[in-house]
Amino acid sequence: MPATIRLANLADLDPVAALFDAYRQFYAQPADPALARRFIQARLAEGSSLILLAEDASGRVIAFTQLYPLFDSVGAVPSFILYDLYVDTAARRQGAARALMVEAVNEARRRGAGRVELQTARDNLPAQALYEGLGWKRDNDFFVYAIQP
């Protein structure tokens, strides 16, 4: 049975924070459940991001994605950056990531967004296959720059 996708709310704080902590560990950050909980709680309380979650048939939260609102100045429309996507290791290869990606685009469209973008590591080939399989296009025209202030 496919995962059920819905917007997270404060009642989902604990399971989403646990997945967020696992997500951070995937990116070589130390486990820090308290930090993960504080960060997710702030996002949900402030409404400063959209967090969609995937539940299995029993209602257990198995995956999430987080989108941050931006603005597309050239198009003069809102946009989003899909920053986080994580599926619990025991729930992988069951379609939760795909379902989250589809619903993230649908939610952005409902909110009037003209664009959703994301970044991924060059060596994250499974993620790239998922994105391209859903019609996402790789940008080969622009470089991404970053600085740590």
DRENPA-3360 file (N, C-alpha, C; in nm, 2 decimals, always signed):
BEGIN
1 = MPATIRLA = +0.08/-0.12/+0.00/+0.00/+0.00/+0.00/+0.09/+0.12/+0.00 ~ +0.06/+0.22/-0.09/+0.14/+0.34/-0.09/+0.13/+0.43/+0.04 ~ +0.23/+0.50/+0.06/+0.23/+0.59/+0.18/+0.13/+0.70/+0.16 ~ +0.08/+0.74/+0.28/-0.02/+0.86/+0.28/+0.07/+0.98/+0.31 ~ +0.05/+1.09/+0.23/+0.12/+1.21/+0.24/+0.03/+1.32/+0.29 ~ +0.09/+1.40/+0.39/+0.01/+1.51/+0.44/+0.11/+1.61/+0.50 ~ +0.06/+1.73/+0.52/+0.13/+1.84/+0.58/+0.15/+1.81/+0.73 ~ +0.27/+1.83/+0.78/+0.29/+1.81/+0.92/+0.24/+1.93/+1.00;
9 = NLADLDPV = +0.21/+1.90/+1.13/+0.18/+2.01/+1.22/+0.25/+1.98/+1.36 ~ +0.23/+2.06/+1.45/+0.30/+2.05/+1.58/+0.28/+1.91/+1.65 ~ +0.16/+1.85/+1.62/+0.14/+1.72/+1.68/+0.23/+1.61/+1.63 ~ +0.29/+1.64/+1.51/+0.39/+1.55/+1.45/+0.53/+1.57/+1.49 ~ +0.55/+1.66/+1.58/+0.69/+1.71/+1.62/+0.78/+1.59/+1.65 ~ +0.75/+1.50/+1.74/+0.84/+1.40/+1.78/+0.88/+1.30/+1.67 ~ +0.79/+1.25/+1.59/+0.84/+1.16/+1.48/+0.91/+1.23/+1.37 ~ +0.87/+1.35/+1.34/+0.95/+1.43/+1.24/+1.09/+1.47/+1.29;
17 = AALFDAYR = +1.10/+1.51/+1.41/+1.23/+1.54/+1.47/+1.32/+1.42/+1.47 ~ +1.27/+1.31/+1.50/+1.35/+1.18/+1.50/+1.40/+1.16/+1.36 ~ +1.32/+1.17/+1.26/+1.36/+1.15/+1.12/+1.46/+1.26/+1.08 ~ +1.44/+1.38/+1.13/+1.53/+1.49/+1.10/+1.67/+1.47/+1.16 ~ +1.67/+1.41/+1.28/+1.80/+1.38/+1.34/+1.87/+1.27/+1.26 ~ +1.80/+1.17/+1.21/+1.86/+1.07/+1.13/+1.91/+1.12/+1.00 ~ +1.83/+1.22/+0.94/+1.87/+1.29/+0.82/+2.00/+1.36/+0.84 ~ +2.02/+1.43/+0.95/+2.14/+1.50/+0.97/+2.26/+1.41/+0.99;
25 = QFYAQPAD = +2.23/+1.29/+1.05/+2.34/+1.19/+1.07/+2.38/+1.14/+0.93 ~ +2.29/+1.12/+0.84/+2.32/+1.08/+0.71/+2.42/+1.17/+0.64 ~ +2.41/+1.30/+0.68/+2.51/+1.40/+0.63/+2.62/+1.43/+0.72 ~ +2.66/+1.32/+0.80/+2.78/+1.32/+0.88/+2.77/+1.42/+1.00 ~ +2.65/+1.45/+1.04/+2.64/+1.54/+1.16/+2.62/+1.45/+1.28 ~ +2.67/+1.49/+1.40/+2.65/+1.40/+1.52/+2.50/+1.40/+1.56 ~ +2.46/+1.28/+1.61/+2.33/+1.27/+1.67/+2.30/+1.38/+1.77 ~ +2.19/+1.45/+1.76/+2.15/+1.55/+1.85/+2.00/+1.57/+1.85;
33 = PALARRFI = +1.93/+1.47/+1.92/+1.79/+1.48/+1.92/+1.73/+1.61/+1.97 ~ +1.79/+1.67/+2.07/+1.74/+1.79/+2.13/+1.75/+1.90/+2.02 ~ +1.86/+1.91/+1.95/+1.87/+2.02/+1.85/+1.77/+1.99/+1.74 ~ +1.76/+1.87/+1.70/+1.66/+1.83/+1.59/+1.52/+1.87/+1.63 ~ +1.48/+1.84/+1.75/+1.35/+1.88/+1.80/+1.33/+2.03/+1.81 ~ +1.43/+2.10/+1.86/+1.42/+2.25/+1.86/+1.40/+2.31/+1.72 ~ +1.48/+2.26/+1.63/+1.48/+2.31/+1.49/+1.34/+2.29/+1.43 ~ +1.30/+2.16/+1.43/+1.17/+2.13/+1.37/+1.05/+2.20/+1.44;
41 = QARLAEGS = +1.06/+2.21/+1.57/+0.95/+2.28/+1.65/+0.94/+2.42/+1.60 ~ +1.06/+2.49/+1.59/+1.06/+2.63/+1.54/+1.00/+2.64/+1.40 ~ +1.03/+2.55/+1.31/+0.98/+2.56/+1.17/+0.83/+2.54/+1.18 ~ +0.78/+2.44/+1.25/+0.64/+2.42/+1.26/+0.56/+2.53/+1.33 ~ +0.62/+2.58/+1.44/+0.55/+2.69/+1.51/+0.55/+2.82/+1.43 ~ +0.66/+2.85/+1.37/+0.67/+2.98/+1.29/+0.60/+2.97/+1.15 ~ +0.58/+2.85/+1.10/+0.53/+2.83/+0.97/+0.64/+2.88/+0.87 ~ +0.77/+2.87/+0.91/+0.87/+2.92/+0.82/+0.92/+2.81/+0.71;
49 = SLILLAED = +0.86/+2.70/+0.72/+0.88/+2.60/+0.62/+0.76/+2.51/+0.60 ~ +0.75/+2.44/+0.49/+0.64/+2.34/+0.48/+0.71/+2.20/+0.50 ~ +0.65/+2.13/+0.59/+0.70/+1.99/+0.61/+0.59/+1.89/+0.57 ~ +0.62/+1.81/+0.47/+0.53/+1.71/+0.44/+0.58/+1.58/+0.49 ~ +0.49/+1.49/+0.54/+0.54/+1.36/+0.59/+0.46/+1.25/+0.52 ~ +0.53/+1.13/+0.52/+0.47/+1.01/+0.47/+0.44/+0.92/+0.58 ~ +0.32/+0.86/+0.58/+0.29/+0.76/+0.68/+0.26/+0.63/+0.62 ~ +0.30/+0.52/+0.69/+0.27/+0.39/+0.63/+0.13/+0.35/+0.67;
57 = ASGRVIAF = +0.09/+0.23/+0.63/-0.05/+0.19/+0.65/-0.09/+0.19/+0.80 ~ +0.00/+0.18/+0.89/-0.03/+0.17/+1.03/-0.03/+0.32/+1.09 ~ +0.00/+0.42/+1.01/+0.00/+0.56/+1.06/+0.14/+0.60/+1.11 ~ +0.24/+0.52/+1.10/+0.38/+0.55/+1.14/+0.44/+0.64/+1.04 ~ +0.50/+0.75/+1.09/+0.57/+0.85/+1.01/+0.70/+0.78/+0.96 ~ +0.72/+0.77/+0.83/+0.83/+0.70/+0.77/+0.92/+0.78/+0.69 ~ +0.88/+0.90/+0.66/+0.96/+0.99/+0.57/+0.91/+1.13/+0.58 ~ +1.00/+1.23/+0.54/+0.95/+1.37/+0.54/+1.03/+1.44/+0.43;
65 = TQLYPLFD = +0.97/+1.55/+0.39/+1.05/+1.65/+0.31/+1.01/+1.79/+0.36 ~ +1.11/+1.88/+0.35/+1.09/+2.01/+0.40/+1.12/+2.11/+0.28 ~ +1.03/+2.20/+0.27/+1.04/+2.31/+0.16/+1.05/+2.44/+0.23 ~ +1.14/+2.53/+0.18/+1.15/+2.67/+0.23/+1.10/+2.76/+0.13 ~ +1.02/+2.86/+0.17/+0.96/+2.96/+0.07/+1.07/+3.06/+0.03 ~ +1.07/+3.09/-0.10/+1.16/+3.19/-0.16/+1.07/+3.27/-0.25 ~ +1.14/+3.36/-0.32/+1.07/+3.44/-0.43/+1.15/+3.44/-0.55 ~ +1.09/+3.42/-0.66/+1.15/+3.43/-0.79/+1.13/+3.57/-0.85;
73 = SVGAVPSF = +1.24/+3.65/-0.83/+1.23/+3.79/-0.87/+1.20/+3.81/-1.02 ~ +1.27/+3.73/-1.10/+1.25/+3.74/-1.25/+1.11/+3.71/-1.29 ~ +1.05/+3.60/-1.23/+0.91/+3.56/-1.26/+0.81/+3.64/-1.18 ~ +0.86/+3.71/-1.08/+0.77/+3.78/-0.98/+0.67/+3.69/-0.92 ~ +0.71/+3.57/-0.88/+0.62/+3.47/-0.82/+0.69/+3.41/-0.70 ~ +0.61/+3.35/-0.61/+0.67/+3.27/-0.50/+0.74/+3.15/-0.56 ~ +0.83/+3.10/-0.49/+0.90/+2.97/-0.52/+0.93/+2.90/-0.40 ~ +0.98/+2.78/-0.41/+1.03/+2.70/-0.29/+1.16/+2.63/-0.33;
81 = ILYDLYVD = +1.24/+2.61/-0.22/+1.35/+2.52/-0.23/+1.32/+2.39/-0.15 ~ +1.33/+2.28/-0.21/+1.31/+2.15/-0.15/+1.45/+2.12/-0.09 ~ +1.46/+2.14/+0.04/+1.59/+2.13/+0.11/+1.62/+1.99/+0.17 ~ +1.52/+1.93/+0.23/+1.54/+1.80/+0.30/+1.44/+1.70/+0.24 ~ +1.49/+1.58/+0.23/+1.41/+1.46/+0.19/+1.48/+1.34/+0.26 ~ +1.40/+1.27/+0.34/+1.46/+1.16/+0.41/+1.35/+1.05/+0.43 ~ +1.39/+0.93/+0.41/+1.31/+0.81/+0.43/+1.38/+0.72/+0.53 ~ +1.30/+0.68/+0.63/+1.36/+0.58/+0.73/+1.42/+0.46/+0.65;
89 = TAARRQGA = +1.53/+0.42/+0.70/+1.60/+0.31/+0.63/+1.52/+0.19/+0.61 ~ +1.43/+0.15/+0.71/+1.35/+0.03/+0.70/+1.24/+0.05/+0.60 ~ +1.21/+0.17/+0.56/+1.09/+0.20/+0.47/+1.14/+0.24/+0.33 ~ +1.26/+0.22/+0.30/+1.31/+0.27/+0.16/+1.27/+0.17/+0.05 ~ +1.27/+0.22/-0.07/+1.23/+0.15/-0.19/+1.09/+0.10/-0.19 ~ +1.00/+0.18/-0.13/+0.86/+0.15/-0.12/+0.78/+0.26/-0.18 ~ +0.84/+0.36/-0.24/+0.77/+0.47/-0.30/+0.74/+0.60/-0.22 ~ +0.79/+0.60/-0.09/+0.76/+0.72/-0.01/+0.83/+0.84/-0.06;
97 = ARALMVEA = +0.95/+0.83/-0.10/+1.02/+0.95/-0.15/+0.95/+1.00/-0.28 ~ +0.92/+0.92/-0.37/+0.85/+0.96/-0.49/+0.72/+1.03/-0.46 ~ +0.64/+0.97/-0.37/+0.51/+1.03/-0.33/+0.53/+1.16/-0.26 ~ +0.63/+1.18/-0.18/+0.66/+1.31/-0.12/+0.70/+1.41/-0.22 ~ +0.78/+1.37/-0.32/+0.82/+1.46/-0.42/+0.70/+1.51/-0.51 ~ +0.62/+1.42/-0.54/+0.50/+1.46/-0.62/+0.41/+1.55/-0.54 ~ +0.39/+1.52/-0.41/+0.30/+1.61/-0.33/+0.36/+1.74/-0.30 ~ +0.50/+1.74/-0.29/+0.56/+1.87/-0.27/+0.54/+1.97/-0.38;
105 = VNEARRRG = +0.55/+1.91/-0.50/+0.53/+2.00/-0.62/+0.38/+2.04/-0.63 ~ +0.29/+1.95/-0.60/+0.15/+1.98/-0.60/+0.12/+2.09/-0.49 ~ +0.17/+2.08/-0.37/+0.15/+2.18/-0.27/+0.21/+2.31/-0.31 ~ +0.33/+2.31/-0.37/+0.38/+2.44/-0.42/+0.29/+2.50/-0.52 ~ +0.24/+2.42/-0.61/+0.15/+2.47/-0.72/+0.03/+2.53/-0.65 ~ -0.03/+2.46/-0.55/-0.15/+2.52/-0.49/-0.12/+2.65/-0.42 ~ +0.00/+2.67/-0.38/+0.04/+2.80/-0.32/+0.09/+2.90/-0.42 ~ +0.07/+2.88/-0.54/+0.10/+2.98/-0.65/+0.25/+2.98/-0.69;
113 = AGRVELQT = +0.33/+2.88/-0.65/+0.47/+2.89/-0.68/+0.49/+2.87/-0.83 ~ +0.59/+2.94/-0.88/+0.62/+2.93/-1.02/+0.74/+2.83/-1.04 ~ +0.80/+2.79/-0.93/+0.92/+2.71/-0.94/+0.95/+2.64/-0.80 ~ +1.00/+2.52/-0.81/+1.05/+2.44/-0.70/+1.19/+2.40/-0.74 ~ +1.29/+2.42/-0.66/+1.42/+2.38/-0.70/+1.49/+2.30/-0.58 ~ +1.59/+2.23/-0.61/+1.66/+2.15/-0.51/+1.81/+2.14/-0.55 ~ +1.89/+2.10/-0.46/+2.03/+2.06/-0.49/+2.05/+1.92/-0.43 ~ +2.14/+1.85/-0.49/+2.18/+1.72/-0.44/+2.33/+1.70/-0.47;
121 = ARDNLPAQ = +2.39/+1.61/-0.40/+2.53/+1.58/-0.42/+2.55/+1.52/-0.55 ~ +2.67/+1.55/-0.61/+2.70/+1.49/-0.74/+2.70/+1.34/-0.74 ~ +2.73/+1.28/-0.63/+2.74/+1.13/-0.62/+2.62/+1.07/-0.57 ~ +2.51/+1.14/-0.55/+2.38/+1.09/-0.50/+2.30/+1.04/-0.62 ~ +2.35/+0.94/-0.69/+2.29/+0.89/-0.81/+2.14/+0.84/-0.79 ~ +2.11/+0.77/-0.68/+1.97/+0.72/-0.66/+1.88/+0.84/-0.66 ~ +1.91/+0.95/-0.59/+1.83/+1.07/-0.58/+1.81/+1.13/-0.71 ~ +1.92/+1.14/-0.79/+1.92/+1.20/-0.92/+1.82/+1.12/-1.01;
129 = ALYEGLGW = +1.83/+0.99/-1.00/+1.74/+0.91/-1.09/+1.60/+0.94/-1.05 ~ +1.57/+0.95/-0.92/+1.43/+0.98/-0.88/+1.39/+1.11/-0.93 ~ +1.46/+1.22/-0.92/+1.43/+1.35/-0.96/+1.41/+1.35/-1.11 ~ +1.50/+1.30/-1.18/+1.49/+1.30/-1.33/+1.37/+1.22/-1.38 ~ +1.34/+1.11/-1.31/+1.23/+1.02/-1.34/+1.10/+1.09/-1.32 ~ +1.10/+1.19/-1.23/+0.97/+1.27/-1.21/+0.97/+1.40/-1.30 ~ +1.07/+1.41/-1.39/+1.06/+1.53/-1.48/+1.14/+1.65/-1.44 ~ +1.21/+1.64/-1.32/+1.30/+1.75/-1.28/+1.41/+1.76/-1.38;
137 = KRDNDFFV = +1.46/+1.88/-1.41/+1.56/+1.91/-1.50/+1.69/+1.96/-1.43 ~ +1.80/+1.91/-1.46/+1.93/+1.95/-1.40/+1.97/+2.08/-1.47 ~ +2.01/+2.18/-1.39/+2.05/+2.31/-1.44/+2.20/+2.30/-1.47 ~ +2.23/+2.31/-1.59/+2.37/+2.31/-1.63/+2.42/+2.45/-1.67 ~ +2.34/+2.55/-1.65/+2.37/+2.69/-1.69/+2.43/+2.77/-1.58 ~ +2.39/+2.74/-1.45/+2.43/+2.82/-1.34/+2.52/+2.74/-1.24 ~ +2.61/+2.81/-1.18/+2.69/+2.76/-1.07/+2.62/+2.80/-0.94 ~ +2.64/+2.71/-0.84/+2.59/+2.75/-0.70/+2.71/+2.79/-0.62;
145 = YAIQP = +2.70/+2.90/-0.55/+2.81/+2.95/-0.47/+2.76/+2.95/-0.33 ~ +2.84/+2.94/-0.23/+2.80/+2.95/-0.09/+2.92/+3.00/-0.01 ~ +2.89/+3.06/+0.11/+2.99/+3.11/+0.20/+2.94/+3.09/+0.34 ~ +3.03/+3.06/+0.43/+2.99/+3.05/+0.57/+3.03/+3.18/+0.64 ~ +2.94/+3.27/+0.67/+2.97/+3.40/+0.73/+3.03/+3.38/+0.87;
% end
